[in-house]
Amino acid sequence: MITGYNTDVRHGNRVYHVQTEDKGLSNPKVETLIYVGGEILDSHRSSYEDLVAGGALKDEAALQARMDEQHKSIIRDIKAGKYDATPPGDSEKEAFNDRPLDQAILEFLQREGDVDTLEVVLDQPLRPIFGAAFPLDFKVRLSRSQAPVKDAEVTVKLVSSLKKAVVLGAGKTDAQGVYKAEVQLPPSQPGQCALLVTCAGEHGMDEVKALIRG
């Protein structure tokens, strides 16, 4: 099985998580899932049976290249506006509709890159395991000034390709922008599952996601 890709793509006022992986020789497909807010927005699958012979992969480099191109193609679609809630070109109009003016202005400026935005900083990658308690310890700060973000709202979810997202925990960062907690992960489940950590505050939001291993 080839190592996959996980990329967070910020476009407009949304963060899209794009996950591409090899389903294995027993099911020779490359699958890309697009998540928004812990829910699957869309999925794409392509076969690589042409690269398999006698139960073995003939060309690993060719499969890696195919996965890379599919992953990049989906990211290009997102940046081109394929998954926008409103048609491309209406982003400024959408930014100032149906929400408080100060929030709308902040979101618009974030898209233009003119303000500090909230970001999650990990000391090491998340490696959650089914059926075990999983400690969380990370910092939330502003991307440009590096200032810690106090009282950022943190939500921890279990997201699945087969079920609706389940909230495992929630809380706020401390005065130093640090969030520490422990969540209990359920036993192994069918489908692809991931731990999704979402942080939100007055300076925007950020997400990190990690596949849950057996």
PAZAPA-4460 file (N, C-alpha, C; in steps of 0.05 Angstrom, whole numbers, plus 32768, in hexadecimal, padded with zeros to 4 digits):
% residues 214
    n_x    n_y    n_z   ca_x   ca_y   ca_z    c_x    c_y    c_z   seq   type   mol
   8011   7FE8   8000   8000   8000   8000   8012   8019   8000     1      M     A
   800C   802C   7FEE   801C   8044   7FEC   8012   8059   8000     2      I     A
   8026   8068   800B   801F   807D   801E   800F   8093   8010     3      T     A
   7FFA   809C   801D   7FE8   80B0   8010   7FEF   80CC   8016     4      G     A
   7FDC   80DE   8011   7FE0   80FB   8014   7FC9   8106   8025     5      Y     A
   7FCF   811A   8035   7FBB   8129   8044   7FC2   8147   8043     6      N     A
   7FB0   8157   8038   7FB5   8173   8034   7F9D   8184   803C     7      T     A
   7FA2   8199   804C   7F8D   81AC   8052   7F8F   81C3   803E     8      D     A
   7F78   81C9   8031   7F77   81DE   801C   7F64   81F4   8026     9      V     A
   7F6F   820C   802A   7F5E   8222   8032   7F56   8231   8019    10      R     A
   7F3C   8232   8014   7F31   8240   7FFC   7F18   824F   8005    11      H     A
   7F18   8269   7FFF   7F01   8279   8009   7F00   8279   8027    12      G     A
   7EE9   8275   8032   7EE6   8273   804F   7EE3   8257   8059    13      N     A
   7EEE   8244   8049   7EEC   8227   8050   7F08   821B   8051    14      R     A
   7F0B   8206   8062   7F23   81F5   8061   7F1A   81D9   8058    15      V     A
   7F25   81D1   8042   7F1F   81B6   8037   7F36   81A4   803E    16      Y     A
   7F30   818C   8048   7F44   8178   804D   7F43   8163   8037    17      H     A
   7F59   8160   8029   7F5A   814D   8012   7F6C   8136   801A    18      V     A
   7F60   811E   8019   7F6E   8105   8021   7F6E   80F1   800A    19      Q     A
   7F86   80EA   8001   7F89   80D6   7FEB   7F98   80BE   7FF5    20      T     A
   7F8E   80A6   7FEF   7F9C   808E   7FF8   7F98   8077   7FE5    21      E     A
   7FAA   8064   7FE7   7FA9   804B   7FD8   7F98   8037   7FE8    22      D     A
   7F84   802B   7FDB   7F73   8019   7FE9   7F7F   7FFD   7FEB    23      K     A
   7F95   7FF8   7FDF   7FA3   7FDE   7FE1   7F9E   7FCC   7FCA    24      G     A
   7FAF   7FB7   7FC7   7FAD   7FA5   7FB0   7F93   7F95   7FAF    25      L     A
   7F86   7F90   7FC6   7F6D   7F82   7FC6   7F56   7F93   7FBB    26      S     A
   7F5A   7FAD   7FBA   7F47   7FC0   7FAE   7F57   7FD6   7FA1    27      N     A
   7F63   7FD1   7F8A   7F76   7FE3   7F7E   7F6A   7FFD   7F73    28      P     A
   7F65   800F   7F86   7F5A   8029   7F7F   7F69   803F   7F8E    29      K     A
   7F69   8057   7F82   7F73   806F   7F90   7F5A   807F   7F98    30      V     A
   7F57   8084   7FB1   7F3F   8092   7FBB   7F47   80AD   7FC7    31      E     A
   7F39   80C2   7FBF   7F3C   80DD   7FCA   7F22   80E6   7FD7    32      T     A
   7F24   80ED   7FF0   7F0C   80F7   7FFE   7F11   8115   8005    33      L     A
   7EFB   8125   8002   7EFC   8141   8008   7EEA   8146   8020    34      I     A
   7EF6   8151   8036   7EE7   8156   804E   7EE5   8174   8052    35      Y     A
   7ECE   817C   805D   7ECA   8198   8067   7EBC   8196   8082    36      V     A
   7EC8   81A1   8097   7EBC   81A0   80B1   7EB7   8184   80BB    37      G     A
   7EC8   8171   80B3   7EC5   8156   80BD   7EB2   8145   80AD    38      G     A
   7EA3   8150   809A   7E91   8141   8089   7E9D   813D   806D    39      E     A
   7E98   8126   8061   7EA1   8121   8046   7E91   8130   8032    40      I     A
   7E9E   8141   8023   7E91   8152   800F   7E90   8143   7FF4    41      L     A
   7EA5   8135   7FED   7EA5   8126   7FD4   7EBB   8111   7FD5    42      D     A
   7EB9   80FE   7FC2   7ECE   80E9   7FC0   7ED3   80E3   7FA3    43      S     A
   7EEC   80DA   7F9E   7EF5   80D3   7F83   7F05   80B9   7F84    44      H     A
   7EFF   80A6   7F73   7F0D   808D   7F72   7F16   8087   7F56    45      R     A
   7F2E   807C   7F53   7F38   8074   7F39   7F46   8059   7F3C    46      S     A
   7F43   8047   7F29   7F4F   802D   7F2A   7F6C   802D   7F20    47      S     A
   7F7C   801B   7F2C   7F97   8017   7F21   7F9C   7FFA   7F1B    48      Y     A
   7F87   7FEC   7F13   7F89   7FCF   7F0D   7F9E   7FCB   7EF6    49      E     A
   7FA1   7FDF   7EE5   7FB5   7FDD   7ED0   7FD2   7FDB   7EDA    50      D     A
   7FD6   7FE3   7EF3   7FF1   7FE2   7EFF   7FF5   7FC9   7F10    51      L     A
   7FE1   7FB7   7F10   7FE3   7F9F   7F21   7FE5   7F86   7F0F    52      V     A
   7FF7   7F74   7F15   7FF9   7F5B   7F06   8001   7F45   7F19    53      A     A
   7FF1   7F2F   7F18   7FF7   7F18   7F2A   7FF6   7F1E   7F47    54      G     A
   7FE4   7F31   7F4F   7FE1   7F38   7F6B   7FF7   7F4A   7F76    55      G     A
   8008   7F54   7F64   801E   7F66   7F6D   801D   7F80   7F5D    56      A     A
   8027   7F95   7F69   8029   7FAF   7F5C   8041   7FAF   7F49    57      L     A
   803C   7FB5   7F30   8052   7FB5   7F1C   8064   7FCD   7F1E    58      K     A
   8058   7FE4   7F23   8067   7FFD   7F22   805E   8010   7F39    59      D     A
   806C   800F   7F4F   8065   801F   7F67   8067   803D   7F61    60      E     A
   807C   8044   7F51   8080   8061   7F4B   8069   806C   7F3A    61      A     A
   805E   805B   7F28   8047   8064   7F18   802F   8068   7F29    62      A     A
   802A   8056   7F3D   8013   805A   7F4F   8017   8073   7F5F    63      L     A
   802F   8078   7F6A   8034   8090   7F7A   802E   80A9   7F69    64      Q     A
   8037   80A8   7F50   8032   80BF   7F3E   8014   80C3   7F39    65      A     A
   8006   80AD   7F36   7FE9   80AF   7F31   7FDA   80BA   7F49    66      R     A
   7FE2   80B2   7F61   7FD7   80BC   7F7A   7FDD   80DA   7F7C    67      M     A
   7FF5   80E1   7F77   7FFE   80FD   7F78   7FED   810F   7F66    68      D     A
   7FE9   8106   7F4D   7FDA   8116   7F3A   7FBD   8118   7F41    69      E     A
   7FB1   8102   7F4B   7F95   8103   7F54   7F91   8117   7F6B    70      Q     A
   7FA4   8115   7F7E   7FA3   8127   7F95   7FA5   8144   7F8D    71      H     A
   7FB8   814A   7F7B   7FBC   8165   7F72   7FA5   816F   7F61    72      K     A
   7F99   815D   7F52   7F82   8164   7F41   7F6A   816D   7F52    73      S     A
   7F65   815F   7F68   7F4F   8167   7F7A   7F55   8182   7F87    74      I     A
   7F6E   8187   7F8F   7F75   81A0   7F9B   7F71   81B7   7F86    75      I     A
   7F78   81B2   7F6D   7F74   81C6   7F58   7F56   81CC   7F55    76      R     A
   7F46   81B7   7F56   7F29   81BB   7F54   7F1E   81CC   7F6A    77      D     A
   7F28   81C7   7F83   7F1F   81D7   7F9A   7F27   81F5   7F96    78      I     A
   7F40   81F9   7F8E   7F49   8215   7F8B   7F3C   8223   7F73    79      K     A
   7F32   8212   7F60   7F24   821E   7F49   7F07   8224   7F50    80      A     A
   7EFE   821C   7F68   7EE3   8223   7F71   7ECE   820E   7F6C    81      G     A
   7ED6   81F5   7F65   7EC3   81E0   7F5F   7EB0   81DB   7F77    82      K     A
   7EBA   81DD   7F8F   7EAB   81D6   7FA7   7EA2   81EE   7FB7    83      Y     A
   7EA3   8205   7FAB   7E9A   821D   7FB9   7E7C   821C   7FBE    84      D     A
   7E73   8228   7FD5   7E57   8229   7FDB   7E48   823B   7FC8    85      A     A
   7E56   824F   7FBC   7E4A   8261   7FA9   7E5C   8260   7F90    86      T     A
   7E52   8268   7F79   7E61   8267   7F60   7E7A   8279   7F62    87      P     A
   7E90   8271   7F54   7EA8   8281   7F54   7EA1   829D   7F4A    88      P     A
   7EAE   82B1   7F57   7EA9   82CD   7F50   7E96   82DA   7F63    89      G     A
   7E87   82CA   7F73   7E75   82D5   7F87   7E81   82D5   7FA3    90      D     A
   7E9B   82D0   7FA5   7EA7   82CE   7FC0   7EA4   82E7   7FD1    91      S     A
   7EA9   82FE   7FC5   7EA6   8317   7FD4   7E8A   831B   7FDD    92      E     A
   7E77   8316   7FCB   7E5A   831A   7FD2   7E53   8306   7FE8    93      K     A
   7E5C   82ED   7FE6   7E55   82D9   7FFA   7E62   82E0   8015    94      E     A
   7E79   82EC   8015   7E87   82F2   802E   7E78   8305   803F    95      A     A
   7E67   8317   8033   7E5A   832B   8043   7E3C   8326   8046    96      F     A
   7E33   830D   8041   7E17   8307   8044   7E12   82F4   805B    97      N     A
   7DFC   82F9   806A   7DF2   82E6   807E   7E05   82E1   8095    98      D     A
   7E16   82F5   809D   7E24   82F3   80B5   7E2E   830E   80BE    99      R     A
   7E36   8311   80D8   7E3D   832C   80E1   7E53   8339   80D0   100      P     A
   7E52   8353   80CE   7E64   8362   80BC   7E82   835D   80C4   101      L     A
   7E88   835E   80DE   7EA4   835A   80E6   7EAE   833F   80DF   102      D     A
   7E9E   832A   80E2   7EA6   830F   80DA   7EAA   830E   80BC   103      Q     A
   7E98   831A   80AD   7E9A   8319   8090   7EB3   8327   8086   104      A     A
   7EBA   833E   8092   7ED2   834D   808B   7EEB   833C   8091   105      I     A
   7EEB   832F   80A9   7F02   831F   80B1   7F06   8308   809D   106      L     A
   7EF1   82FA   8095   7EF3   82E4   8082   7EFD   82ED   8067   107      E     A
   7EF4   8305   805F   7EFD   830F   8045   7F1A   8316   8046   108      F     A
   7F23   8323   805C   7F40   832A   805E   7F51   8311   8061   109      L     A
   7F47   82FD   806E   7F57   82E4   806F   7F5C   82D8   8054   110      Q     A
   7F47   82D9   8043   7F4B   82CF   8028   7F5F   82E0   8018   111      R     A
   7F60   82F9   801E   7F73   830B   8011   7F8F   8309   801C   112      E     A
   7F92   82FC   8034   7FAD   82F9   8040   7FB6   8311   804F   113      G     A
   7FA4   8323   8058   7FAC   833C   8064   7FAB   833B   8083   114      D     A
   7FA4   8325   808F   7FA2   8325   80AC   7FAE   830B   80B6   115      V     A
   7FB4   830B   80D0   7FBD   82F3   80DE   7FA6   82DF   80DE   116      D     A
   7FAC   82C6   80D9   7F98   82B1   80DB   7FA0   829C   80EF   117      T     A
   7F8C   828F   80FB   7F91   827B   810F   7F9C   8262   8102   118      L     A
   7FB0   8255   8110   7FBB   823C   8107   7FC1   822A   811E   119      E     A
   7FBF   8210   8119   7FC5   81FB   812C   7FE2   81F2   8128   120      V     A
   7FF2   81F1   813E   800E   81E9   813C   8012   81D0   814C   121      V     A
   801B   81BB   813F   8020   81A1   814B   803E   819D   814F   122      L     A
   8046   8192   8166   8062   818B   816B   806A   8172   815C   123      D     A
   8056   8161   8158   805B   8148   8149   8040   813F   813C   124      Q     A
   8042   812F   8127   8029   8127   8119   8016   8117   812B   125      P     A
   7FFC   811A   8127   7FE9   810A   8136   7FE9   80ED   812C   126      L     A
   7FEA   80DA   813E   7FE9   80BE   8137   7FD5   80AF   8148   127      R     A
   7FBB   80B4   8144   7FA7   80A7   8154   7FA4   808A   814D   128      P     A
   7F9C   807A   8161   7F99   805D   815E   7F7E   8055   8169   129      I     A
   7F6F   8044   815A   7F55   803A   8163   7F57   802D   817F   130      F     A
   7F42   8031   818F   7F3F   8024   81A8   7F52   802D   81BE   131      G     A
   7F5D   8045   81BB   7F70   804F   81CF   7F6A   806C   81D6   132      A     A
   7F73   8074   81EE   7F71   8090   81F6   7F86   809F   81E6   133      A     A
   7F7F   80B6   81DB   7F92   80C5   81CB   7F95   80E1   81D6   134      F     A
   7FAE   80E8   81DF   7FB3   8103   81EA   7FB7   8118   81D4   135      P     A
   7FAC   812F   81D9   7FAF   8146   81C7   7FBE   815C   81D5   136      L     A
   7FD3   8166   81C8   7FE3   817C   81D4   7FEE   818C   81BD   137      D     A
   7FE2   81A4   81B8   7FEB   81B5   81A2   7FE6   81D2   81A9   138      F     A
   7FF1   81E3   8198   7FEE   8200   819D   7FDF   820D   8186   139      K     A
   7FD0   8221   818C   7FC2   8231   8178   7FCD   824E   8179   140      V     A
   7FD5   8258   8162   7FE2   8272   8160   7FD9   8280   8147   141      R     A
   7FE2   8299   8144   7FDD   82A9   812C   7FF4   82A4   8119   142      L     A
   7FED   82A2   80FF   8001   8299   80EB   8017   82AE   80E7   143      S     A
   8012   82C7   80E9   8026   82DB   80E3   8034   82E6   80FB   144      R     A
   8025   82ED   8110   8031   82F9   8128   803B   82E3   813B   145      S     A
   8032   82CA   8137   8039   82B3   8149   802E   82B6   8165   146      Q     A
   801B   82C9   8169   800F   82CD   8183   7FFD   82B5   818A   147      A     A
   7FFD   82AC   81A3   7FEC   8296   81AB   7FCE   829F   81AB   148      P     A
   7FBC   828C   81A5   7FA0   8292   81A4   7F92   8286   81BC   149      V     A
   7F89   8297   81CE   7F7C   828F   81E6   7F5E   828A   81E0   150      K     A
   7F53   8276   81ED   7F36   8270   81EC   7F2D   8268   81D0   151      D     A
   7F3E   825D   81BF   7F36   8253   81A5   7F24   823A   81AA   152      A     A
   7F0E   8238   819C   7EFC   8222   819F   7F07   8209   8191   153      E     A
   7F0A   81F3   819F   7F16   81DB   8194   7F00   81C5   8194   154      V     A
   7EFD   81B8   817D   7EEB   81A1   817B   7EFA   8189   816F   155      T     A
   7EF7   8172   817C   7F04   815A   8172   7EEF   8146   8169   156      V     A
   7EF1   813E   8150   7EDD   812C   8144   7EEA   8113   8139   157      K     A
   7EDA   80FE   8139   7EE0   80E5   8129   7ED0   80E7   810F   158      L     A
   7EDF   80E8   80F9   7ED1   80E9   80DF   7ED6   80CF   80D0   159      V     A
   7EC2   80C7   80C1   7EC3   80AD   80B4   7EB8   80AF   8098   160      S     A
   7EC2   809D   8086   7EB8   809C   806B   7E9C   808E   806A   161      S     A
   7E94   8082   8080   7E7A   8073   807F   7E66   807E   8093   162      L     A
   7E6E   808E   80A6   7E5B   8097   80BB   7E5E   80B6   80BE   163      K     A
   7E4A   80C1   80CC   7E4B   80DE   80D2   7E61   80E3   80E7   164      K     A
   7E6B   80FB   80E7   7E80   8102   80FA   7E75   8101   8117   165      A     A
   7E87   80F9   8129   7E80   80F7   8146   7E92   8109   8156   166      V     A
   7E87   8119   8167   7E98   812B   8178   7EA3   811B   818F   167      V     A
   7EBE   811B   8192   7ECB   810D   81A7   7ED3   811F   81BE   168      L     A
   7ED5   8139   81B9   7EDC   814B   81CE   7EDC   8168   81C5   169      G     A
   7EDC   817B   81D8   7EDC   8197   81D1   7EE7   81A7   81E9   170      A     A
   7EF1   81BF   81E3   7EFC   81CF   81F8   7F07   81E9   81ED   171      G     A
   7F19   81F6   81FD   7F25   820F   81F4   7F43   820F   81FB   172      K     A
   7F52   821F   81EC   7F6E   8222   81F1   7F72   8233   820A   173      T     A
   7F89   8230   8217   7F8F   823F   822F   7F9B   825A   8228   174      D     A
   7FA5   8269   823C   7FB0   8283   8237   7FC9   8283   8225   175      A     A
   7FD7   826C   8223   7FEE   826A   8212   7FE7   825E   81F7   176      Q     A
   7FCD   825B   81F2   7FC4   8250   81D9   7FC7   8231   81D7   177      G     A
   7FCB   8224   81EE   7FD0   8207   81EF   7FB6   81F9   81F4   178      V     A
   7FB2   81E2   81E7   7F9B   81D1   81EC   7FA6   81B5   81F3   179      Y     A
   7F9E   81AB   820B   7FA5   8191   8214   7F8C   8182   821C   180      K     A
   7F89   816A   8212   7F72   8159   8219   7F78   813D   8210   181      A     A
   7F65   812B   8217   7F68   810F   820F   7F4C   8106   8205   182      E     A
   7F4C   80F8   81EF   7F33   80ED   81E4   7F35   80CF   81E2   183      V     A
   7F1F   80C1   81E5   7F1F   80A4   81E3   7F15   809D   81C7   184      Q     A
   7F26   808E   81B9   7F1F   8085   819E   7F11   806A   819F   185      L     A
   7EFC   8067   8190   7EED   804D   8190   7EFC   8036   8184   186      P     A
   7EF2   801E   8187   7EFF   8007   8179   7EFE   800B   815B   187      P     A
   7F0E   7FFB   814D   7F0F   7FFD   812F   7EF4   7FFD   8122   188      S     A
   7EF1   800E   810E   7ED7   8010   8100   7EDC   800C   80E2   189      Q     A
   7EC7   8004   80D3   7ECA   8000   80B6   7ECD   801B   80A8   190      P     A
   7ED9   801B   8091   7EDD   8034   8082   7EF6   8042   808B   191      G     A
   7EFB   8059   8080   7F11   806A   8087   7F09   807D   809D   192      Q     A
   7F18   807E   80B2   7F12   8090   80C9   7F2A   80A3   80CE   193      C     A
   7F23   80BA   80D8   7F38   80CE   80DE   7F30   80DE   80F7   194      A     A
   7F44   80E8   8104   7F40   80FB   811A   7F42   8117   810F   195      L     A
   7F2D   8127   8113   7F2C   8143   8109   7F2C   8156   8120   196      L     A
   7F40   8168   8121   7F41   817C   8136   7F3C   8197   8129   197      V     A
   7F28   81A5   8132   7F20   81BF   8127   7F24   81D5   813C   198      T     A
   7F31   81EB   8135   7F35   8201   8148   7F2A   821A   813B   199      C     A
   7F1A   8229   814A   7F0E   8242   813F   7F0F   8258   8154   200      A     A
   7F12   8270   8149   7F13   8288   815A   7F0D   82A1   8149   201      G     A
   7F11   82B8   8155   7F0A   82D1   8146   7F1D   82D5   812F   202      E     A
   7F33   82C7   812D   7F46   82CB   8117   7F43   82B4   8102   203      H     A
   7F2E   82A6   8103   7F29   8291   80EF   7F2A   8275   80FB   204      G     A
   7F2F   8261   80EA   7F2F   8245   80F4   7F44   8235   80E5   205      M     A
   7F4C   821F   80F1   7F5F   820D   80E4   7F58   81F0   80ED   206      D     A
   7F60   81DD   80DD   7F5A   81C1   80E2   7F73   81B0   80DD   207      E     A
   7F75   819B   80ED   7F89   8186   80E8   7F7B   816B   80E9   208      V     A
   7F85   8158   80D9   7F78   813E   80D7   7F8D   8129   80D5   209      K     A
   7F87   8112   80E2   7F99   80FB   80E1   7F89   80E1   80DE   210      A     A
   7F91   80CF   80CD   7F84   80B5   80CA   7F88   80A5   80E4   211      L     A
   7F73   8097   80EC   7F74   8086   8104   7F7D   806A   80FB   212      I     A
   7F91   8060   8108   7F9C   8046   8101   7F91   8031   8113   213      R     A
   7F92   8018   810A   7F88   8001   811A   7F9D   7FF8   812E   214      G     A
***
